[in-house]
Each structure stands twice: as structure tokens, then as C-alpha cells.
Amino acid sequence: MNWASWSDFFAMGGYGFYVWGSFLVSLLCIVGEITLVFNRRRTLLRQLSLIHKATQYEQNNETTS
């Protein structure tokens, strides 16, 4: 396609709102998914750390009979 100016490019022949809106929604979904993955990872690492600490504590305080 050939556009005479930047405003024609952004207008996309009258469909600019839909085209750029689609890009924006897609970008927001991708950023949201990346954020959720990092939060899940951080939560998992915290839980694993707590489990490891609890296991270490139990091993150190076991009594032999």
C-alpha cells in the first residue's frame, strides 16, 4: 500500500481505529500475560523457599528414639 502522509498511514483508509485498537488490545494482553507469569514464578519460589525452610527446621529438630 502507498500512503501520502503519516496521517494517511495511521488512518488506514478509514479503518485505523480498528487496526490500531487491535494492536493495542493485543499488546495489553501480552504485557498482562508476562506480568502474570512473573508473579506466578515469584509466588512459587516463595512457597518452595518456605517448604525448604520448614523441612530444614524439622530435620534439625528431630529427636532420635
C-alpha positions as CSV (number, residue, x, y, z in Angstrom):
1,M,0.0,0.0,0.0
2,N,1.0,3.6,-0.6
3,W,0.3,6.4,1.8
4,A,0.8,10.0,1.0
5,S,1.4,11.0,4.6
6,W,1.7,9.7,8.1
7,S,-1.8,10.7,8.9
8,D,-3.0,8.5,6.0
9,F,-0.9,5.7,7.3
10,F,-2.5,6.0,10.8
11,A,-6.0,6.4,9.3
12,M,-5.5,3.1,7.4
13,G,-8.1,4.0,4.8
14,G,-10.8,4.7,7.5
15,Y,-10.1,1.5,9.4
16,G,-7.3,2.9,11.7
17,F,-9.4,2.8,14.8
18,Y,-10.0,-0.9,14.4
19,V,-6.4,-1.7,13.3
20,W,-4.6,0.3,16.0
21,G,-7.2,-0.7,18.6
22,S,-6.5,-4.4,17.8
23,F,-2.8,-3.8,18.2
24,L,-3.3,-2.1,21.5
25,V,-5.5,-4.8,22.9
26,S,-3.0,-7.5,21.7
27,L,-0.2,-5.6,23.3
28,L,-2.1,-5.2,26.6
29,C,-2.8,-9.0,26.6
30,I,0.8,-9.9,26.0
31,V,2.1,-7.5,28.7
32,G,-0.6,-8.8,31.1
33,E,0.4,-12.4,30.5
34,I,4.1,-11.7,31.0
35,T,3.3,-9.9,34.3
36,L,1.1,-12.8,35.5
37,V,3.8,-15.3,34.6
38,F,6.4,-13.3,36.6
39,N,4.0,-13.0,39.6
40,R,3.3,-16.8,39.5
41,R,7.0,-17.5,39.4
42,R,7.7,-15.3,42.3
43,T,4.9,-16.9,44.4
44,L,6.1,-20.4,43.5
45,L,9.7,-19.5,44.6
46,R,8.4,-18.1,47.9
47,Q,6.4,-21.3,48.5
48,L,9.3,-23.5,47.7
49,S,11.5,-21.5,50.0
50,L,9.1,-21.8,52.8
51,I,8.8,-25.6,52.3
52,H,12.6,-25.9,52.2
53,K,13.0,-23.9,55.4
54,A,10.3,-26.0,57.1
55,T,12.0,-29.2,56.0
56,Q,15.4,-27.9,57.3
57,Y,13.8,-26.9,60.6
58,E,12.2,-30.3,61.0
59,Q,15.4,-32.2,60.2
60,N,17.4,-30.1,62.6
61,N,14.9,-30.6,65.5
62,E,14.2,-34.3,65.0
63,T,14.7,-36.4,68.1
64,T,16.0,-39.9,67.8
65,S,14.4,-42.6,69.8
